[in-house]
Amino acid sequence: MARINLLPWREAARKERKQRFLVVWCLTVLAAGALVFMGDLYLSSGIDHQHSRNKYLQSKISQLDGRISEIKDLKTKKEQLLERMEVIQNLQGNRPVIVRIFDQVARIVPEGVYFKEVTLEDDRLTLVGVAEANNRISALMRNFEDSDWFTEPNLTAVRKVTASSQYWNEFDLTVMQINPTKAEGEL
């Protein structure tokens, strides 16, 4: 049999396969590196784009927060103005009532009774005054009771005082004020 030496051919084929393997391996590594690089660029650009969108949204949110605070300030100013308007309207509406109260007090007071102090808080009229006699104080209380504008006269104190060699009865009286026009309207 003939002897053929296949070792150099095998050696050359092995070398060629090794070279092809290395070339394919290098190309695969380069392709993988390129894919990783491209993926990194794509993700980085996506992240940068999202950051720019977030900054845009943050700027718009801060603008809206400013507008919201302006709206809250305007609402508080509006409420304050409405409260002021309501107070003014109440004062305007109560103006005739105050005049009517003082008119009624002037009509009710009998001769010989004088007031030192008159105070109106809410619906309570507090009177401090002097009278020539106790029966004048009683007449004043009856007049308050008979009035349409007052109710519940309450005499809290009567004191004897001397002024210019005359004896006077100083008194403290509280009366509840009512508005007959409102009372009729409520019925």
Disulfide bonds with the S-S distance in Angstrom:
none
